[in-house]
Amino acid sequence: QVQLVESGGGLVQAGGSLRLSCAASEGTFNRRAMGWFRRGPGKEREFVAAISWSGGNTYYADSVKGRFTISRDNAKSTVFLQMNSLKPEDTAVYYCAARPRNFSDYGITDADSFGSWGQGTQVTVSS
């Protein structure tokens, strides 16, 4: 398994921006697709965004498309989630996740296809 550590959460006003980071400890990061998921208060965990191991393909939930951007720096074993135009409904604990190495992108929006998870970082958007 890969150890993942998220950072960058916090409190922000509606319309503001935050950038989440997720650092991976394991050397095969550049062969793993990565994803961000979130769990809002009283809600189920949901897919937010994902990126292929090469960074060439990105995937987004409809609710964040056009506002959030996922990217990765394989040299630093880090994946990012730039969140702009934040809304109160974006309030959640955000989790970084890694897929098994060399997996294709098939099913990449399915949380069950990710084998390693971070501890989560809280994002709170005030109205």
Secondary structure, 3 states (H helix, E strand, C coil): CCCEEEECCEEEECCCCEEEEEEECCCCHHHCCEEEEEECCCCCEEEEEEECCCCCCEEECCCCCCCEEEEEEHHHCEEEEEECCCCHHHCEEEEEEECCCCCCCCCCCCHHHCCEECCCEEEEEEC
